[in-house]
Amino acid sequence: MEASFTPDGKFHSAEEPIASEADLPAKVKEGFRKKYPDAKVISIEKETTGDGPDAKVIYEIVIEKGKDKVEVQFDPEGKFIAEEKVK
């Protein structure tokens, strides 16, 4: 797990590895497989930004897409957010 804090010690964000696709919330897994049915998953992280009721959660999934590695993002409801090539 990785956590970031502001210079005054306030929590900013955390990244938590997820062991496998089976450990994703059902809605996230469903949205992911609907958009990327044949994708090979390389890694998964749950990123939380902010604290308490204002916290924002995003699931980042790194997949193989052709010869490239791509990070795709989904919200907790399984809605696609973004796709970006990984260097």
Contacts in CASP RR format, 6 or more apart in sequence:
PFRMAT RR
TARGET T0000
AUTHOR 0000-0000-0000
METHOD contacts of the structure
MODEL  1
MEASFTPDGKFHSAEEPIASEADLPAKVKEGFRKKYPDAKVISIEKETTG
DGPDAKVIYEIVIEKGKDKVEVQFDPEGKFIAEEKVK
1 14 0 8 1.000
1 15 0 8 1.000
1 16 0 8 1.000
1 17 0 8 1.000
2 14 0 8 1.000
2 15 0 8 1.000
3 11 0 8 1.000
3 13 0 8 1.000
3 14 0 8 1.000
3 15 0 8 1.000
4 11 0 8 1.000
4 12 0 8 1.000
4 13 0 8 1.000
4 14 0 8 1.000
5 11 0 8 1.000
5 12 0 8 1.000
6 12 0 8 1.000
10 51 0 8 1.000
11 50 0 8 1.000
11 51 0 8 1.000
12 49 0 8 1.000
12 50 0 8 1.000
13 47 0 8 1.000
13 48 0 8 1.000
13 49 0 8 1.000
13 50 0 8 1.000
14 47 0 8 1.000
14 48 0 8 1.000
15 45 0 8 1.000
15 46 0 8 1.000
15 47 0 8 1.000
16 45 0 8 1.000
16 46 0 8 1.000
16 47 0 8 1.000
16 48 0 8 1.000
17 43 0 8 1.000
17 44 0 8 1.000
17 45 0 8 1.000
18 24 0 8 1.000
18 44 0 8 1.000
18 45 0 8 1.000
18 46 0 8 1.000
18 59 0 8 1.000
19 44 0 8 1.000
20 41 0 8 1.000
20 44 0 8 1.000
21 29 0 8 1.000
21 32 0 8 1.000
21 41 0 8 1.000
21 44 0 8 1.000
21 61 0 8 1.000
22 29 0 8 1.000
23 44 0 8 1.000
24 32 0 8 1.000
24 44 0 8 1.000
24 59 0 8 1.000
25 59 0 8 1.000
25 76 0 8 1.000
25 78 0 8 1.000
27 76 0 8 1.000
27 77 0 8 1.000
27 78 0 8 1.000
28 59 0 8 1.000
28 74 0 8 1.000
28 75 0 8 1.000
28 76 0 8 1.000
28 78 0 8 1.000
30 78 0 8 1.000
31 74 0 8 1.000
31 78 0 8 1.000
31 79 0 8 1.000
31 80 0 8 1.000
32 39 0 8 1.000
32 59 0 8 1.000
32 61 0 8 1.000
32 72 0 8 1.000
32 74 0 8 1.000
32 78 0 8 1.000
35 72 0 8 1.000
35 80 0 8 1.000
36 63 0 8 1.000
36 65 0 8 1.000
36 72 0 8 1.000
39 63 0 8 1.000
39 64 0 8 1.000
39 65 0 8 1.000
40 63 0 8 1.000
40 64 0 8 1.000
41 61 0 8 1.000
41 62 0 8 1.000
41 63 0 8 1.000
42 62 0 8 1.000
42 63 0 8 1.000
42 64 0 8 1.000
42 69 0 8 1.000
43 61 0 8 1.000
43 62 0 8 1.000
44 59 0 8 1.000
44 60 0 8 1.000
44 61 0 8 1.000
44 62 0 8 1.000
45 59 0 8 1.000
45 60 0 8 1.000
46 57 0 8 1.000
46 58 0 8 1.000
46 59 0 8 1.000
46 60 0 8 1.000
47 57 0 8 1.000
47 58 0 8 1.000
47 59 0 8 1.000
47 60 0 8 1.000
48 55 0 8 1.000
48 56 0 8 1.000
48 57 0 8 1.000
49 55 0 8 1.000
49 56 0 8 1.000
49 58 0 8 1.000
50 56 0 8 1.000
57 75 0 8 1.000
57 76 0 8 1.000
58 73 0 8 1.000
58 74 0 8 1.000
58 75 0 8 1.000
58 81 0 8 1.000
59 73 0 8 1.000
59 74 0 8 1.000
59 75 0 8 1.000
59 76 0 8 1.000
59 78 0 8 1.000
60 71 0 8 1.000
60 72 0 8 1.000
60 73 0 8 1.000
61 71 0 8 1.000
61 72 0 8 1.000
61 73 0 8 1.000
61 74 0 8 1.000
62 69 0 8 1.000
62 70 0 8 1.000
62 71 0 8 1.000
62 72 0 8 1.000
62 86 0 8 1.000
63 69 0 8 1.000
63 70 0 8 1.000
63 71 0 8 1.000
63 72 0 8 1.000
64 70 0 8 1.000
68 85 0 8 1.000
68 86 0 8 1.000
69 85 0 8 1.000
69 86 0 8 1.000
70 83 0 8 1.000
70 84 0 8 1.000
70 85 0 8 1.000
70 86 0 8 1.000
71 83 0 8 1.000
71 84 0 8 1.000
71 85 0 8 1.000
71 86 0 8 1.000
72 80 0 8 1.000
72 82 0 8 1.000
72 83 0 8 1.000
73 80 0 8 1.000
73 81 0 8 1.000
73 82 0 8 1.000
73 83 0 8 1.000
74 80 0 8 1.000
74 81 0 8 1.000
75 81 0 8 1.000
END
